[in-house]
Amino acid sequence: MKRTLAILELVRFVITVGIALLIGYLFLLFSTDEPMEAFKLFLTGPLTTQRRFVEFLNNSVPLMMTGLALSLVFQAKIFNIGAEGQLFFGAFGAMIFALYFPQTPWLHILVVLFGAALFGALWAFVPAFLKTKWKASELVSSLMMNYISYFFVLFLVNNFFRDKTAGALVSYRFPQSAWLSTLTRFRLNSGIFISVALAIVVGLIVYRTKWGYQIRATGANKKFSLYSGIKTSMVGFWVQLLSGAVAGLAGGIELTAMYRRFVWQSLPGYGFDGIIVAILARNNPFLVILSALFIAYLRIGANIMGRTTGVAPEIVVVLQSLMILLITAEALLERFKQRAITKEAMKNE
């Protein structure tokens, strides 16, 4: 039964991607004189050179981490969308630990990443506490916390940690002991290995542990879980803190590997992109890996197409929107899904 449903989900995904790509090609017909060449670059661009392939992998790292963070809270049917602010505050925490912790080889970078996760969890504490204590809407509080994080961190960085010798509004440069290594001459972010490993660990926690079962049970039926003895409020509280820690770690990885100083003067958008990744992955931590790679591939392909042919890369936004609308449309292939469930029920009578 599970295999049949999985096949139906795969078929639905393939159909929706195919429809979205077809519509995207129709857009290209009106955007360029060589739509086939532009479409080819869009589909194969990230694979044509090593530099482009590394760019695609690097782009997937923060998407994977924020998608993982949001898939956790969405599993519990908690609509905390504060990953953007948590990532931003986590990056600020990474900067603090990078600049002021003793420059001990190996230990320093571990402390920096731990500090990023800690700051992300601290920022997630506010909406989690408000939800647990006073039943405040986590959707509203987490959204507001994103902008509080943005303005608060910018104030501190620009007034107390700004490198005045640099030609931009950036922090002091991190010492080398606080750098996360990059691989190959094109600077592959080694954080991709951390992201994949963490997604697997979180997936095992969600689907193979008692606490993971409590998260899923709370999301499936909160009242039933409460009557079964699960402390749903505490489950919701702790899962939001864990989600914030993962989002904060995403900010730490991005800064220590790719920039080596705090450089953001606007919200990078990875937290909001994580919502797309989580939705496409159906909140499954294992599928978040593929979902993040897929979104990153689309974006880099669109950028390459735009740089090479002059077609606006914003067309990828249209493709993403179409895919999300179609993939989340429960009615698509619903008849076949219902037929498979009925057939299995008849067989077991």
Secondary structure as the mmCIF struct_conf table of DSSP 4:
data_model
#
loop_
_struct_conf.conf_type_id
_struct_conf.id
_struct_conf.beg_label_comp_id
_struct_conf.beg_label_asym_id
_struct_conf.beg_label_seq_id
_struct_conf.end_label_comp_id
_struct_conf.end_label_asym_id
_struct_conf.end_label_seq_id
HELX_RH_AL_P HELX_RH_AL_P1 LYS A 2 LEU A 29
TURN_TY1_P TURN_TY1_P1 PHE A 30 SER A 31
BEND BEND1 ASP A 33 ASP A 33
HELX_RH_AL_P HELX_RH_AL_P2 PRO A 35 THR A 44
HELX_RH_3T_P HELX_RH_3T_P1 GLY A 45 LEU A 47
BEND BEND2 THR A 48 THR A 49
HELX_RH_AL_P HELX_RH_AL_P3 GLN A 50 GLN A 75
TURN_TY1_P TURN_TY1_P2 ALA A 76 LYS A 77
HELX_RH_AL_P HELX_RH_AL_P4 ALA A 83 TYR A 100
BEND BEND3 PHE A 101 PHE A 101
TURN_TY1_P TURN_TY1_P3 PRO A 105 TRP A 106
HELX_RH_AL_P HELX_RH_AL_P5 LEU A 107 TRP A 134
HELX_RH_AL_P HELX_RH_AL_P6 GLU A 138 PHE A 160
BEND BEND4 PHE A 161 PHE A 161
STRN STRN1 ARG A 162 ARG A 162
TURN_TY1_P TURN_TY1_P4 LYS A 164 THR A 165
BEND BEND5 ALA A 166 LEU A 169
STRN STRN2 SER A 171 SER A 171
HELX_LH_PP_P HELX_LH_PP_P1 TYR A 172 PRO A 175
HELX_RH_3T_P HELX_RH_3T_P2 GLN A 176 ALA A 178
HELX_LH_PP_P HELX_LH_PP_P2 TRP A 179 SER A 181
STRN STRN3 THR A 182 LEU A 183
TURN_TY1_P TURN_TY1_P5 THR A 184 ARG A 187
STRN STRN4 LEU A 188 ASN A 189
TURN_TY1_P TURN_TY1_P6 SER A 190 SER A 190
HELX_RH_AL_P HELX_RH_AL_P7 GLY A 191 ARG A 208
BEND BEND6 THR A 209 THR A 209
HELX_RH_AL_P HELX_RH_AL_P8 LYS A 210 ALA A 220
HELX_RH_AL_P HELX_RH_AL_P9 LYS A 222 TYR A 227
TURN_TY1_P TURN_TY1_P7 SER A 228 GLY A 229
HELX_RH_AL_P HELX_RH_AL_P10 THR A 232 GLU A 254
HELX_RH_PI_P HELX_RH_PI_P1 LEU A 255 TYR A 259
BEND BEND7 ARG A 260 ARG A 261
BEND BEND8 GLN A 265 SER A 266
BEND BEND9 GLY A 269 GLY A 269
HELX_RH_AL_P HELX_RH_AL_P11 TYR A 270 LEU A 280
TURN_TY1_P TURN_TY1_P8 ALA A 281 ASN A 283
HELX_RH_AL_P HELX_RH_AL_P12 PRO A 285 THR A 309
TURN_TY1_P TURN_TY1_P9 PRO A 313 GLU A 314
HELX_RH_AL_P HELX_RH_AL_P13 ILE A 315 ILE A 327
TURN_TY1_P TURN_TY1_P10 THR A 328 THR A 328
TURN_TY1_P TURN_TY1_P11 GLU A 330 LEU A 333
HELX_RH_AL_P HELX_RH_AL_P14 GLU A 334 LYS A 347
TURN_TY1_P TURN_TY1_P12 ASN A 348 ASN A 348
#
